[in-house]
Amino acid sequence: MPKLHKRRISNPPQPQDDGFVPDFLENSPFLPLDSEDFKPDVQHHAQPVPPPSLKQVLKSRKVRNLVSVIVFLSIAFCLIWQIQKRQIIGKLGLNGPKCLYDPPLIPLTHDEAILNTVDWTPYAYATYATDIEYLCNAVMLFESISKFESPSPAGRILMYAENWRVEGQGKAGELLRKARDEFWVELVPVKVQHKTLNYPKWQDSYTKLLAFNQTKYSRLLILDSDATILQPMDELFLLQSDAPVIAPRAYWLPHPLLTSHIVLVQPSSNTFAQVQQAIAKAGDGTYDMEIVNRLFSSSCSVFPHRHYALLTGEFRKPRNGHYPYLNKGEIWDPEKEIWEAKYIHFSDYPLPKPWEEITEKMVGENEPKCSEGGKERNGREDCGDRDVWRKVYRSFRERRKVSVTPC
């Protein structure tokens, strides 16, 4: 008889509490939930926060602050770069003459120059005349030099149109003889350098550049004659420089250029050959000043415009408009400036030159205005600029009537 085995009966499952959930139902979507599943002591995972959008990032305070700093630094860098670039370009002669970016040569005082034991024979004041009006002005210029309390030891030369006859009976002959006999001026006949261009008043200005051919002298101080010499300028002949051209900055222009209404030159045959070629090639818009700046942009030197290159138009500017002329931190004082000035050039466009016909209406429209806003000086409105300006014009006209006959 077969052997029987006893079946082992396992213990029955223990009853579970009401919260028991079988493993296979834990993730079932059909499992009903009651409020007890969300007891406070049960931890649940937070939903992940989506990353911020680009728009939100750009609007954040940190990014805005960073952008502001970057923009500020970029602007500062650009400004510094432009300043340095302008200086570098200027020193290369690509933004006007190189010498304008160097410190100006400082002249001796006039007293120091006169006491200097130098041979003054190679030095001379020079001007030119291509018509009778400017010949009158030239003679007046030399008259002023000869009548200073301390006469200049430098020579004087006048380049004049070769068709005038010194011993002739006309006005030109009379004026030339006056310059020679009364004011010790050396007369030099030259061929007028004329070009029919778009600005008639400057068509003969090339004649000034013939001074480079006056090789008898080692230095000439060339002066435009539509001006007044107020004090001797002999100290300029002793400037320490070998440059063929030494001139002030044209301070009234927005871009860097040398002026040519007062310029110290060293005549030489080689330099004059270059000048002749430049005159031959000159067209509209290229006159004596442009030629000087182009030919000598890399070989020039500068002396201060202050006292030596003052324009009458400076007195017509508003009180806050004189910074190109003044040194940094200075305040404009018309009486002081005219007292210290040595040479003043008539330049009041559109007002004509002082020897030309000028109506009272034209003067009223163009002369300096008295200050507005009630500023007082000794109980009166401040008209210092106007008074000085009027005095300069009046003095020129009075001297022209009595100094040089028959102008």
RODO-2510 file (C-alpha; in nm, 4 decimals, decimal comma):
residues 407
     n   res          X          Y          Z
     1     m     0,0000     0,0000     0,0000
     2     p     0,1469     0,3287    -0,1054
     3     k     0,2876     0,5613     0,1557
     4     l     0,0853     0,8743     0,2105
     5     h     0,2473     1,2155     0,2607
     6     k     0,1035     1,4808     0,4865
     7     r     0,0376     1,8221     0,3217
     8     r     0,1897     2,1151     0,5070
     9     i    -0,0637     2,3870     0,5448
    10     s     0,0786     2,7359     0,5612
    11     n    -0,0426     2,9891     0,8051
    12     p    -0,3324     3,1913     0,6673
    13     p    -0,2607     3,5533     0,5700
    14     q    -0,2825     3,7894     0,8543
    15     p    -0,5455     4,0451     0,8321
    16     q    -0,4117     4,3818     0,7080
    17     d    -0,5058     4,7227     0,8291
    18     d    -0,7327     4,9340     0,6194
    19     g    -0,4442     5,1274     0,4657
    20     f    -0,2772     4,8250     0,3200
    21     v    -0,2374     4,8200    -0,0584
    22     p    -0,0935     4,5212    -0,2394
    23     d     0,2274     4,5837    -0,4280
    24     f     0,0736     4,5212    -0,7642
    25     l    -0,1861     4,7952    -0,7048
    26     e     0,0423     5,0686    -0,5765
    27     n     0,0696     5,2335    -0,9185
    28     s    -0,2733     5,1504    -1,0428
    29     p    -0,4609     5,4464    -1,1959
    30     f    -0,7853     5,2864    -1,0807
    31     l    -0,7033     5,2851    -0,7144
    32     p    -0,9443     5,5094    -0,5264
    33     l    -0,7850     5,7656    -0,3024
    34     d    -0,9199     5,9078     0,0162
    35     s    -0,8112     6,2010     0,2244
    36     e    -0,6024     5,9837     0,4562
    37     d    -0,3515     5,9297     0,1748
    38     f    -0,2523     6,2979     0,2116
    39     k    -0,1615     6,2975     0,5756
    40     p     0,0878     6,5685     0,6735
    41     d     0,3595     6,3216     0,7606
    42     v     0,3583     6,1732     0,4110
    43     q     0,6287     6,3330     0,1849
    44     h     0,5440     6,4100    -0,1763
    45     h     0,7878     6,5114    -0,4525
    46     a     0,7523     6,8785    -0,5810
    47     q     0,6904     6,9308    -0,9465
    48     p     1,0141     7,0446    -1,1312
    49     v     1,0320     7,4240    -1,2054
    50     p     1,0750     7,4952    -1,5794
    51     p     1,3911     7,6926    -1,6739
    52     p     1,3408     8,0731    -1,7323
    53     s     1,2905     8,1924    -2,0865
    54     l     1,5445     8,4140    -2,2668
    55     k     1,3109     8,7086    -2,2291
    56     q     1,2907     8,6530    -1,8537
    57     v     1,6715     8,6283    -1,8318
    58     l     1,7207     8,9516    -2,0236
    59     k     1,4734     9,1305    -1,7985
    60     s     1,6405     9,0202    -1,4792
    61     r     1,8108     9,2829    -1,2629
    62     k     2,1496     9,1111    -1,2712
    63     v     2,1576     9,1031    -1,6493
    64     r     2,0425     9,4660    -1,6754
    65     n     2,3187     9,5763    -1,4396
    66     l     2,5755     9,3737    -1,6305
    67     v     2,4655     9,5232    -1,9629
    68     s     2,4853     9,8756    -1,8185
    69     v     2,8417     9,8170    -1,7026
    70     i     2,9413     9,6737    -2,0402
    71     v     2,7874     9,9675    -2,2300
    72     f     2,9579    10,2202    -2,0017
    73     l     3,2967    10,0551    -2,0382
    74     s     3,2518    10,0278    -2,4145
    75     i     3,1725    10,3981    -2,4497
    76     a     3,4686    10,4924    -2,2290
    77     f     3,6970    10,2669    -2,4293
    78     c     3,5767    10,4145    -2,7590
    79     l     3,6306    10,7700    -2,6363
    80     i     3,9809    10,6914    -2,5151
    81     w     4,0550    10,5127    -2,8402
    82     q     3,9301    10,8020    -3,0510
    83     i     4,1414    11,0478    -2,8542
    84     q     4,4493    10,8311    -2,8856
    85     k     4,3719    10,7568    -3,2477
    86     r     4,3398    11,1272    -3,3265
    87     q     4,6718    11,1974    -3,1556
    88     i     4,8386    10,9100    -3,3384
    89     i     4,6886    11,0120    -3,6723
    90     g     4,7809    11,3731    -3,6053
    91     k     5,1411    11,2869    -3,5238
    92     l     5,1565    11,0941    -3,8494
    93     g     5,0421    11,4022    -4,0357
    94     l     4,7131    11,2428    -4,1413
    95     n     4,4907    11,4898    -3,9565
    96     g     4,6575    11,8228    -4,0265
    97     p     5,0221    11,9223    -3,9783
    98     k     5,2130    11,7038    -3,7316
    99     c     5,3587    12,0048    -3,5506
   100     l     5,0135    12,1015    -3,4217
   101     y     5,0320    11,8019    -3,1876
   102     d     5,3614    11,9178    -3,0367
   103     p     5,4003    12,1838    -2,7665
   104     p     5,4389    12,5317    -2,9195
   105     l     5,7741    12,7065    -2,9178
   106     i     5,7809    12,9723    -2,6478
   107     p     5,9397    13,2996    -2,7632
   108     l     6,1623    13,5196    -2,5516
   109     t     6,0197    13,8459    -2,4345
   110     h     6,0875    14,1373    -2,6673
   111     d     6,3303    14,2923    -2,4204
   112     e     6,5234    13,9660    -2,3951
   113     a     6,5361    13,9416    -2,7740
   114     i     6,6675    14,2948    -2,8202
   115     l     6,9405    14,2395    -2,5626
   116     n     7,0444    13,9215    -2,7409
   117     t     7,3785    13,9682    -2,9162
   118     v     7,2803    13,8257    -3,2557
   119     d     7,3345    13,9487    -3,6082
   120     w     6,9963    14,0833    -3,7171
   121     t     7,0990    14,1310    -4,0797
   122     p     6,9539    13,7952    -4,2007
   123     y     6,6134    13,8692    -4,0428
   124     a     6,3357    14,0843    -4,1874
   125     y     5,9659    14,1613    -4,1709
   126     a     5,8003    14,1002    -4,5076
   127     t     5,4712    14,1649    -4,6810
   128     y     5,3445    14,1954    -5,0352
   129     a     5,1129    14,4201    -5,2384
   130     t     4,9349    14,3386    -5,5632
   131     d     4,6977    14,6388    -5,5764
   132     i     4,6994    14,9994    -5,4556
   133     e     4,4759    14,9379    -5,1539
   134     y     4,7047    14,6698    -5,0171
   135     l     5,0079    14,8803    -5,0992
   136     c     4,8626    15,1501    -4,8716
   137     n     4,8150    14,8879    -4,5993
   138     a     5,1712    14,7621    -4,6432
   139     v     5,3178    15,1097    -4,6010
   140     m     5,1075    15,1580    -4,2877
   141     l     5,2437    14,8291    -4,1546
   142     f     5,6048    14,9404    -4,1964
   143     e     5,5229    15,2810    -4,0522
   144     s     5,4034    15,1112    -3,7325
   145     i     5,7240    14,9066    -3,7079
   146     s     5,9424    15,2145    -3,7527
   147     k     5,7600    15,4202    -3,4903
   148     f     5,7740    15,1864    -3,1945
   149     e     5,9477    15,3232    -2,8876
   150     s     6,2068    15,0496    -2,9336
   151     p     6,2676    15,0339    -3,3125
   152     s     6,3075    14,6875    -3,4552
   153     p     6,6626    14,5860    -3,5518
   154     a     6,5270    14,3489    -3,8173
   155     g     6,5076    14,4464    -4,1833
   156     r     6,1932    14,5123    -4,3864
   157     i     6,1081    14,4018    -4,7385
   158     l     5,8087    14,4730    -4,9590
   159     m     5,7341    14,2492    -5,2559
   160     y     5,5329    14,4563    -5,5052
   161     a     5,3878    14,4133    -5,8534
   162     e     5,6700    14,4475    -6,1046
   163     n     5,4662    14,6701    -6,3355
   164     w     5,4733    14,9553    -6,0823
   165     r     5,7449    15,2159    -6,1299
   166     v     5,9150    15,3378    -5,8142
   167     e     6,0062    15,6675    -5,9767
   168     g     5,6738    15,7010    -6,1532
   169     q     5,4271    15,9844    -6,1042
   170     g     5,1306    15,7778    -5,9967
   171     k     5,0072    15,6726    -5,6549
   172     a     5,2021    15,3450    -5,6588
   173     g     5,5342    15,5228    -5,7140
   174     e     5,4613    15,7714    -5,4374
   175     l     5,3799    15,4985    -5,1862
   176     l     5,6807    15,2876    -5,2790
   177     r     5,9159    15,5818    -5,2378
   178     k     5,7582    15,6643    -4,9030
   179     a     5,8179    15,3094    -4,7802
   180     r     6,1773    15,3144    -4,9009
   181     d     6,2797    15,6625    -4,7906
   182     e     6,0848    15,7107    -4,4672
   183     f     6,0548    15,3591    -4,3291
   184     w     6,3758    15,1972    -4,4657
   185     v     6,1967    14,9261    -4,6605
   186     e     6,3766    14,7184    -4,9223
   187     l     6,1630    14,7115    -5,2366
   188     v     6,1487    14,3808    -5,4263
   189     p     5,9596    14,3761    -5,7599
   190     v     5,7920    14,0392    -5,8273
   191     k     5,5608    13,8872    -6,0825
   192     v     5,2124    13,8656    -5,9318
   193     q     5,1083    13,5025    -5,8892
   194     h     4,7475    13,5183    -6,0067
   195     k     4,4916    13,2494    -6,0756
   196     t     4,1343    13,3084    -6,1863
   197     l     3,9509    13,0992    -5,9342
   198     n     3,6212    13,1039    -5,7451
   199     y     3,7212    13,3508    -5,4722
   200     p     3,8562    13,6752    -5,6239
   201     k     3,9998    13,8180    -5,3005
   202     w     4,2479    13,5317    -5,2723
   203     q     4,3432    13,4972    -5,6378
   204     d     4,6703    13,6864    -5,5844
   205     s     4,7515    13,5355    -5,2448
   206     y     5,0075    13,2994    -5,3989
   207     t     5,2343    13,6038    -5,4373
   208     k     5,2991    13,5875    -5,0637
   209     l     5,4780    13,2557    -5,1144
   210     l     5,7475    13,4256    -5,3254
   211     a     5,9054    13,5092    -4,9900
   212     f     6,0573    13,1602    -5,0021
   213     n     6,2718    13,2875    -5,2899
   214     q     6,4226    13,5750    -5,0926
   215     t     6,7343    13,3750    -5,0090
   216     k     6,9262    13,6858    -4,9053
   217     y     6,7555    13,6320    -4,5684
   218     s     6,7665    13,3300    -4,3424
   219     r     6,4332    13,4150    -4,1788
   220     l     6,1381    13,6265    -4,2904
   221     l     5,8341    13,7062    -4,0791
   222     i     5,5601    13,7308    -4,3425
   223     l     5,2613    13,9445    -4,2426
   224     d     4,9327    14,0073    -4,4191
   225     s     4,8825    14,3813    -4,4533
   226     d     4,5076    14,3844    -4,3768
   227     a     4,6078    14,4020    -4,0130
   228     t     4,7613    14,6239    -3,7470
   229     i     5,0906    14,5721    -3,5663
   230     l     5,0427    14,6769    -3,2055
   231     q     5,3835    14,5784    -3,0632
   232     p     5,7188    14,4674    -3,2070
   233     m     5,7607    14,0937    -3,2618
   234     d     6,1375    14,0620    -3,3025
   235     e     6,1476    13,7732    -3,0551
   236     l     5,9940    13,5449    -3,3182
   237     f     6,3121    13,5602    -3,5281
   238     l     6,4991    13,3884    -3,2443
   239     l     6,2714    13,0861    -3,2065
   240     q     6,4745    12,7680    -3,1551
   241     s     6,3771    12,5560    -3,4533
   242     d     6,5208    12,4550    -3,7900
   243     a     6,1751    12,4125    -3,9439
   244     p     6,1269    12,5883    -4,2801
   245     v     5,7874    12,7122    -4,1588
   246     i     5,6861    12,8218    -3,8089
   247     a     5,3339    12,9550    -3,7634
   248     p     5,0484    12,9718    -3,5144
   249     r     4,7526    12,7387    -3,5155
   250     a     4,4448    12,8701    -3,6968
   251     y     4,2618    12,8522    -3,3651
   252     w     3,9258    12,9678    -3,5044
   253     l     3,8911    12,6639    -3,7333
   254     p     3,7315    12,3390    -3,6131
   255     h     4,0053    12,1240    -3,7692
   256     p     4,3807    12,1573    -3,7100
   257     l     4,5604    12,3858    -3,9558
   258     l     4,8404    12,6395    -3,9525
   259     t     4,7480    12,9975    -4,0258
   260     s     4,9290    13,1893    -4,2989
   261     h     4,8445    13,5522    -4,2167
   262     i     5,1532    13,5511    -3,9927
   263     v     5,4248    13,2946    -4,0619
   264     l     5,8006    13,2712    -4,0079
   265     v     5,9809    13,1086    -4,3024
   266     q     6,3327    13,0074    -4,3994
   267     p     6,3854    13,0940    -4,7663
   268     s     6,5751    12,8433    -4,9799
   269     s     6,5950    12,7531    -5,3478
   270     n     6,4883    12,3926    -5,2837
   271     t     6,1842    12,4975    -5,0822
   272     f     6,0888    12,7601    -5,3388
   273     a     6,0970    12,4965    -5,6154
   274     q     5,8388    12,2951    -5,4212
   275     v     5,6292    12,6076    -5,3697
   276     q     5,6354    12,6862    -5,7421
   277     q     5,5112    12,3384    -5,8271
   278     a     5,2326    12,3653    -5,5680
   279     i     5,1210    12,7027    -5,7079
   280     a     5,1145    12,5604    -6,0604
   281     k     4,8906    12,2721    -5,9507
   282     a     4,6602    12,4788    -5,7294
   283     g     4,2915    12,4862    -5,8193
   284     d     3,9719    12,6105    -5,6596
   285     g     3,9921    12,5918    -5,2836
   286     t     4,3721    12,5808    -5,2746
   287     y     4,5351    12,9110    -5,1835
   288     d     4,8433    13,0182    -4,9890
   289     m     4,7221    12,8737    -4,6578
   290     e     4,6366    12,5343    -4,8053
   291     i     4,9750    12,5155    -4,9805
   292     v     5,1632    12,5943    -4,6598
   293     n     4,9745    12,3222    -4,4713
   294     r     5,0233    12,0596    -4,7408
   295     l     5,3885    12,1228    -4,8192
   296     f     5,5112    12,1606    -4,4632
   297     s     5,2788    11,9335    -4,2663
   298     s     5,5675    11,7088    -4,1613
   299     s     5,8387    11,9727    -4,1248
   300     c     5,6741    12,2648    -3,9443
   301     s     5,6875    12,4112    -3,5964
   302     v     5,4318    12,6168    -3,4050
   303     f     5,4484    12,9320    -3,1981
   304     p     5,1551    13,0467    -2,9810
   305     h     4,8549    13,2052    -3,1480
   306     r     4,7964    13,4030    -2,8298
   307     h     4,9084    13,7662    -2,8796
   308     y     5,0365    13,6975    -3,2338
   309     a     4,7349    13,5806    -3,4341
   310     l     4,4328    13,7560    -3,2811
   311     l     4,1387    13,8170    -3,5165
   312     t     3,8997    14,1101    -3,4823
   313     g     3,6212    13,8544    -3,5128
   314     e     3,7200    13,7171    -3,1715
   315     f     3,5513    14,0190    -3,0096
   316     r     3,2205    13,9267    -3,1727
   317     k     3,1954    13,5898    -3,0038
   318     p     2,9800    13,5281    -2,6948
   319     r     3,1645    13,5344    -2,3647
   320     n     3,1599    13,1554    -2,3432
   321     g     3,2905    13,1117    -2,6983
   322     h     3,6564    13,2095    -2,6514
   323     y     3,7929    12,8761    -2,5281
   324     p     3,9843    12,8014    -2,8544
   325     y     4,1790    13,1262    -2,8122
   326     l     4,2302    13,1289    -2,4365
   327     n     4,4443    12,9026    -2,2244
   328     k     4,2583    12,6490    -2,0127
   329     g     4,0852    12,8047    -1,7148
   330     e     4,1194    13,1657    -1,8328
   331     i     3,8344    13,4163    -1,8523
   332     w     3,7915    13,6440    -2,1527
   333     d     3,8746    14,0086    -2,0895
   334     p     3,8662    14,2213    -2,4080
   335     e     4,0704    14,5094    -2,2650
   336     k     4,3404    14,2735    -2,1405
   337     e     4,3579    14,0842    -2,4706
   338     i     4,3954    14,3931    -2,6880
   339     w     4,6554    14,5331    -2,4460
   340     e     4,8657    14,2173    -2,4712
   341     a     4,8109    14,1560    -2,8434
   342     k     5,0989    14,2268    -3,0805
   343     y     4,9254    14,1795    -3,4136
   344     i     4,5559    14,1833    -3,4973
   345     h     4,4081    14,0754    -3,8285
   346     f     4,0849    14,2222    -3,9686
   347     s     3,8512    13,9281    -4,0174
   348     d     3,4796    13,9955    -3,9652
   349     y     3,3057    13,8275    -4,2569
   350     p     3,0590    13,9275    -4,3974
   351     l     3,1693    14,2777    -4,2941
   352     p     3,4079    14,4327    -4,5523
   353     k     3,7637    14,5338    -4,4679
   354     p     3,7991    14,8670    -4,2821
   355     w     3,9180    15,0642    -4,5891
   356     e     3,6225    14,9451    -4,7953
   357     e     3,2792    15,1040    -4,7969
   358     i     3,0834    15,0068    -4,4888
   359     t     2,7366    15,1383    -4,4081
   360     e     2,6113    15,2078    -4,0572
   361     k     2,3551    14,9332    -4,1046
   362     m     2,6292    14,6802    -4,1838
   363     v     2,8243    14,7876    -3,8776
   364     g     2,5176    14,7640    -3,6554
   365     e     2,4394    14,4146    -3,7770
   366     n     2,7934    14,2803    -3,7371
   367     e     2,9656    14,4634    -3,4535
   368     p     2,9949    14,2959    -3,1101
   369     k     2,6851    14,3258    -2,8944
   370     c     2,6723    14,4530    -2,5401
   371     s     2,6110    14,1808    -2,2870
   372     e     2,2514    14,0946    -2,2101
   373     g     2,0947    14,0025    -1,8803
   374     g     2,1732    14,3164    -1,6865
   375     k     2,5415    14,2593    -1,6187
   376     e     2,6838    14,5878    -1,4972
   377     r     3,0271    14,7453    -1,5128
   378     n     3,0624    15,0738    -1,3219
   379     g     2,6897    15,1142    -1,3386
   380     r     2,6715    15,0561    -1,7127
   381     e     2,5936    14,7645    -1,9383
   382     d     2,9043    14,5663    -2,0334
   383     c     3,0047    14,6772    -2,3845
   384     g     3,3763    14,5998    -2,3528
   385     d     3,3973    14,3839    -2,6659
   386     r     3,2150    14,6394    -2,8777
   387     d     3,4270    14,9290    -2,7492
   388     v     3,7562    14,7529    -2,8195
   389     w     3,6398    14,6384    -3,1623
   390     r     3,5281    14,9904    -3,2579
   391     k     3,8573    15,1365    -3,1365
   392     v     4,0624    14,8975    -3,3532
   393     y     3,8640    14,9899    -3,6651
   394     r     3,8629    15,3623    -3,5863
   395     s     4,2379    15,3684    -3,5268
   396     f     4,3074    15,1993    -3,8592
   397     r     4,0876    15,4406    -4,0538
   398     e     4,2376    15,7456    -3,8841
   399     r     4,5932    15,6324    -3,9512
   400     r     4,5084    15,5550    -4,3112
   401     k     4,3840    15,9110    -4,3642
   402     v     4,6889    16,0865    -4,2213
   403     s     4,9725    15,8391    -4,2385
   404     v     4,9835    15,7421    -4,6019
   405     t     4,8989    15,9934    -4,8674
   406     p     4,7095    15,9946    -5,0918
   407     c     4,5234    15,6856    -4,9621
***
